[in-house]
Amino acid sequence: MTNGAPVADLAAALIPRWQAAEAVRRWENWGPAVTVDLATRVRALAAELEVPAAVLSLTAHVAVLHAVSGEMELLVGTDGDVLAVSAADCSWRELVARVHAAVPVPGAKAETVFSHCGHDDLIADEVVLRVRVGEALGLAFDYRADLFAREHVVRLAGYHVAALTALADGPDAAHGDAELLSANESAYQLDDLAGPVRSLPDRRFADLVAEQAGRTPDAVAVVAGDDELTYAELDRRADRIARGLITLGVADEDVVAVASSRTIDWPVAVLGVFRAGGVYLPIDPKYPENRVKTLIERSACRIVVADPDVTGVFTTGGMAVTVTTVPDLLDGDHPDGPVERTVTAGQLAYVYFTSGSTGQPKGALCEHGGMLNHLLAKIEDFTVGPADVVAQNAPLSFDISLWQLIAGWAVGAKTIIVPDAAIRDVTRFLETVRGAGVTVLQVVPSYLDLLLRHLGEDDERLDSLRIVSATGEALPIKLADRWFQRFPGVPLVNAYGATEASDDTTHAVLTKPPEGGVMPLGDPIRNVHVRVVDERLRLRPLGSSGEIVFAGVCVGRGYLNDIERTEAAFVADPVRPGERLYRTGDMGRWGPGGTLEFQGRRDEQVKVRGLRVELGEVESWMLSAPGVRGAAVVVKDGNLAGFYTAETEIDFTTHLATGLPAHMVPRSLRRLDVLPLNANGKVDKKALAAHAAPSTTDRVAPRTVLEERIAAAWSQALKVPIERIGVHDDFYDLGGNSLAAISVVADLDGLITLQALTTTPKLGDLAVHAAGPALPMLVHDLSGGMTDAAAGTVLCLPPAAGNTIHYRPLAHVAAQRGLRVLAAELPGHDLWRSAEPLAALEATADRIVADLQATTDGPLDLWGHSAGAALALACAHRLTAEGREPRRVFLGAPPPATAAALAGYRAEIAATGDEALFQTLVRRHGHRDLVTFSEDKRAALCAMFRHDVDNAARYLAEQHPRLTMPVTLVAAADDDSDTGPAGWSRLATSVTLHELPDGGHLFLRTRSADVVDLLVGGVLR
């Protein structure tokens, strides 16, 4: 032992390799490297210290090993022995004493040997470098030339001379203060490895868009579903948004939250915020209300631009904000024309919140200069031009969503906002890329892997791509190999950076698989400096590990209203006074040829599905649950696993979901009597990771061919050995997420649906579902298994050709009011699983009621929308007959129930061709995301619509007992389809009509809060 460190914990002083290992071992030598003058001074100091001069040379060798390895406790090879030496903080004089007093460690091995001349030339197999010191104190180096290039050995020799010089010049100085790097190496790292110098225009990005609109006013700038905006229209609307925000009081650097789905209103809002001089804060409307409230409060946001259907989150949550919408701002009483407001390069542009280790999210602030530099770097390195189509597919909370959306607008390119539904369905995503002619695409590596795995042999659905980028996760070399095997002429860009540094800071533009077994992070982008430093921010030797830091225009301002964390991460640049560095917390090294290599994290920040997660924030939320005494979170197989101590089992489902986004909720949670501690008294995360590994003791292996097929698909998607997967295992407990679920559904080629995997996650149950019964469950719970539905339960029946997705906005709002939402998926209505035929309305009602009776009890309301009104009545009749009369029936956008109107509607639909009917669905009924459907999918959709309308009209025209419970008709004033109360008194004894001011035929997407008010309290706002 040395300084209390067990021998097993000592480092063998690994010398960083400086080239790919060659197949044949070979030795070369270089030296000597010490001047006569230095040798004389070393002898004089040795005499003063009363040690042999060779001990000083060995001390310098120890200091070099410490410097290049970063280790404090070292195993140092000498002639015939291996010594244990501590290089922990001390002076040169103390280090000499430690080296002189070091004793051999029996049985230990080291890969470096310090040898006196005249010793035999036999070198042990494990040795890669031998340093020889002669009688004249000259140094010579024997080295494995298959592992080290000559240039690296020359540098190592220079470090030895520098260390020996520092020792001779100041024996009482701290050896760790010695500067071992030469001036040439420092200049190379600081200047030659920096990004190219480019001048930035003296204008903001929003100005460049206005200039482009002047050049190509009629060119399409952005497309979202069936909606599109030309450059002229985008420019005009952004100006009106900016004027509206200024009218509401937005001043320079005021935070403006944009709580929007990725619709055509989103890009207009973003550009408008920039032009108003505000700070863009993206908020995902699907975030829990507590999370939204936290972001609003921490950012001191006063104005929110929200989707119309989520405004209630801000008005009912006690938040002191002004809530508006894009339509309201566009229609406001303010003039057209450019906004006369100067925005400077040093002004804040946006704030993105990332996970924080203290339990609170961190708001990373970036300025217009850094944002513009990054956008221009994307254009430059990806060679984006006016002929390009850029895919926008990242969620709002992911910072790459911004460049995907707006970068192309500076050069006249087109942005395609890929619908969420297409991202969740690989087949549809591929069809969208092909249909839109996407040329520039950035995805996380796991999604790129998914795309490649689902391309057919002669599949052309990605052939439009000109360049592809991977980011957010480490890019595996094998994935790059597969990419270039399939698309040898399409560059693959490995992009790396940090939200705090204006997004990506390096681009590795690959035109073939990387050599040497290492995936490079690439070269710094324009006007960006990247360094690898030690804890004191000094440059690390080339090849040695250190922390990656960024400097230059990319560095953000800090964390919003968080001085402590800002001062820890954004520090003064010791090289360039007056400038700052951003400390990433990532570890890396410079490899041969100036290649930056990633080596992991130095703290507990991880990435889950490409999104940053501070484990401390998750642990903090767990600890805030009643009854929890201790909590710890680890990462296992790319997913979070939580552990806690408490008297009894804790149900964290609701607690975590109210404060954390889905990707931060642990996939598994386990109660322990105590959390294991290491020797330092800290929670032993390694031991917990072992606990997180699934036990195979009670595993029941797949028993049927179908179970084996599903297990194989799980194994492929989850990267879990198939022998660890049993019939009682839960897909999500094994690490499943939405991306993995999409992969499984695609791999099983329609055998199961995404909904089935979500609601039936255990393998054995899923196999039963896939094999039969022939009649699967039609009723699904959209409220996430709500156990306490204080406001009751409502069953929702979809409109013609509709599905459960129609009711997700309603379920999102209803959950916050304690209302449970169930929705029915109709037989034969899954376009990706055509095995089940369409069914008659009466048979469908029978199955829905059977599902309800088998799985629910208690009071029940019904909601039927449009043609779904008929199915709601049929279910009400059957429930009443079985003694479970619904409390109330609500019919949204109902058709007139007179015989003449129904007969006319059936005739109209029958006479309409498929193409005209399809366009009606897209336009009038709001199905904007259908435009990417293939011809066969369009035909199937039209067939469903005709079937549903015909069934509904037939049922409503027939004679049925009048319903006795209250029936409420709900319609929007601006619905241009044929709806109304006529004829409904024939079908029910108590019929009332409530009219919404707007919302169209499918008003649930924008008026869910009003509908929930009606369902919960019986009144509309």
Phi, psi and omega in degrees: 000154174217125183054034176084002182266124176300147180303324181297337182268355182282148180273145176276017175056059181297129174273125180302133180288155184226028169182162178294138181298135177268162184290327185254125178288133177212149183248143170224170179221160180209142177147183000280173189221022181233133180282161178298319181299316180295319180299322180295317181292325178295317179298320181297318179292323179299318178297319179296322182274354179060047175226156175300147180300328181296335178294324177293321176296321178293323178297318177298321177298317178299316180298322179292317178300318177298318183293316185278335181265335184078005182268147177268319183259120192236149167254118187244119179283137173228186180301102174081350183228162171238123183258145174261120184229136174262128177256017180300158190322120178190171177278169175301319182300315179294321179296321176300316180298318179297317180295316182295329183266357184297142180246153181296150177253110183301132175079355181282155178231152178220151183268354174242146179229131173257121191229146171276144177302147180097345175290153184300160186272005179288128181239130181297155184300326185282349185281136178242343181213131173238127177256121181253133176246131182265179179299329179274008180068015173288147182253137174229152188233121170259130187217154176286104183288347176279351180245332185233133172283156182302320182303325181288321179294322176299319177296317179300320178297320177297322177297320180297316180295318180297319180294317180295322178295314179298321179295314181292325184280330184208076184298340181265000176282156176293128183296333180289347179276350184294137176268107183270336183286141177285163177299323180295317180293320178298315179296322178299315181292320185283324188251307185291331181267007177277163177289162180296146179275124179228140176282142178264140177297149180276048179213162179269168183298322180299329176292322179296325178293319178298320178295320178294323178298327176291329181279319184228067186298328186265356177289148180282127180265321185208143179231133175225103184063237181269358181262145175211156178231133171283169178300321180296317182289320176300315181297315181295314182294320180299321177297319180291322176299314181299315179297320179296319179294320178296321177299325179283356175108010180292123176249176181305131176066019168284135180283129176239115179279138174244104181257086190226148164285169184275065178258185181291343178283334185299307181300326179295318180295316182299309182296324178295320178298315179300317183291333179281355183082008180279174178252118184286123175239106179281136176230124178288121181301341182274357178297150175300151184300323179296321179295315179300315181298320178299315181296318180297315183291317182292332181270355185055036181288137179246344183229133180236128171258110190239156168299144182305328185275358179241008180299331181298332178301325184271329183277340182253356185266010180075023182265130182275075183226158171265125183252129177223177180229164177299314177303319179297318181292322179292326183270002185293164183273074176214154187286161172281178175106163182301150179274129180267077178218124182275127177244124184267164180297329181273003180278149179294139179254317184203165173224124175247130179270129176242169183295144181238142186288342182273001182101351179243138179294152180257132179262103182280123184259128178233148186262167183297324180298314179294318178299313181298317180300317180294317180297318179291329176293321176298315180298318182290308186284332178265001181047051181283135180221183185296340180274356186275153173239114185261128179277130173253105187230356181276149177292159183303327185286348181266125188297336179293345179300330185289310181294323178302322183285314196247342188303316183297342184290341179285343184233011175086016178281170179251137176256130176250116176276109184284127182300147178304319181298326179288326179293325181283345183240108186302317180301315181290325177298314179298320179294325179294316179301315180292314184297325181272350182067039182299133179247336182235123185221135172233128180220167172285151184305323182296327178285324176298320177300318179297317180298316181295322182291339184249016172271132176288174184303311181249029183291131183251014190287347174248010185291344179283344185293135177255330178206143181230142179234144175243138182205169174089336178217165175295134180271112181292143179297322181297327177292320176298320177302314181295323179300311184286336172295323182272322183230071185297338183260006183250114181300146176242123184254121172271111184256137183220143178177202181210147178304322183291347181242040175063033176087224187291139179240346175226147175230121170259101182272102184265135173247359175201167180300142180294149179263162175086005176074014181232133176272114182286148173279344174100186181269149174301143178285175181310136173062024181237137175250133176241132179230158172243117191230167175267187183298337180264013177068019175273149181299136174275152176302147177305133181093343182267151181285146176194182179276137177277127176234155180243146175222162179111194186296340183290335189294125181286180184280334182139202179256137185299123177051040184215079186296318185299310181287331176296314182294334180283327186258330181251106191237161179295140179280116182289345183267318183241096183305141179090348178252170184234158174248152168250124179272115186282333189081356176274145176258143179198184177206158172272128177258181179307142178076014180074028180274124177275128183241138180270136183231018175107189183257153175262353181232202185258023176274134181229176174237133177236121183054037176083358183249138183290137179225127170268119182301328180298326179292320179293317179298322179298318179293322177298317181295335181281355177285138180303134176090352182272126181263324181214153181209146176209147180231136176233169176253129178226122180054038175081006181231160182275138174233127183253145177229146181210159173245135180195164180293323182225172176297139181248133174269104184273355191310303183287320184300310182290323182294336181279344184236348184233142173294162189303321185289349180259359178273122181304141179289332178224147180226133185223133178273135176237155175293317175218153173276133181294143180243149176268186185297337180271005179080011179261160179300129182276095183292329179295318178296321179294322178299323177293321176299329185286341180293129182300136177280138180257006183298316182261016183291134173254115184294153175308138188253342183235166178299321181294316178298321178295322180293318179293318179299320179296321178293320177298314181302317180294317184283325186264352184058040179247132179306137186297333180290348177268357185257123180240172186291339180264002182285146178263130183306318184280330175293333178278002179109011181293148174218184185297322181294316179295323179297318178301318180298316181297313181300317180293319180297325182275002168052052175086001179295325176228166176254164176297323179295321180296317180294326180290317185267343180230072190278350179276137190302312182298317179295322180295322178295319176298318179298318183290324183276337184157179003297163183299338182247094180289165178301137177260333184267129181233144180271116180267004185257016175067034177071037180304125182268334182239085180271080186298330183266003177104189183230139176233133175262128184249132179252133190282161174287178181303131180063017182266179178209190185294336181301330180305330186257005180295319176301322178295315181298323180299313180287319184298325182300327180287346180250008179077022180255124180275133181244120171254149178218148182260136173257119189280149180301138176074011184258009176265108184296341182259008176212093190266010185294324183271130182282164171296149185236155176296151183303317183296318180294322178296318179298320178302315182292321179297316180294321177299318177299315181298314183293329182279337189239348183224163171213176179089179183299150186214136170252157177240143173229125174239133184250129178056237180298338177294349177300320180296318179294324177298318178295319180297319178294322179298317178299315184290320178296319178298318180296332181266009176084017180232065184297129177300150178292314184211156175236128178245132181238113182269133180047052186285149174284154173302142185259017176281151182300319182295315181295319181293318179296320179295320181294318178298320181293320180297315181294320181296328184274353183270129178290163184301315184295316179295320180294319180298315180296327176296317179298318181292315188277297188286322187265002170081014180279069187292335186272011183270350189295342181272000183294144173287168183300318182292325178292322178297316180296319179295321179296317179296322179297319177299314183299313179300317181300313184293317179296317181297316178298315182294314181297319179298314183295317182291333181282341182279166179273129179221155174302141180290136178290142182259342177283159180299135176243124182245123175267131181237123182220156177262141183296333183262016178285117183270003175273171187275092178235163177161171185276354186303132174087351186284338178294342175289337187254346181210152183278332183233106183235126175234158182239130173242132182245131175270148182293332181198183180127345178072194184292318180259063189289349181298335181291333182243346185238028182299322181297320178294320181293321178296320175305317180294317182291324184274314187250351178083009178225153174266155176291000000 
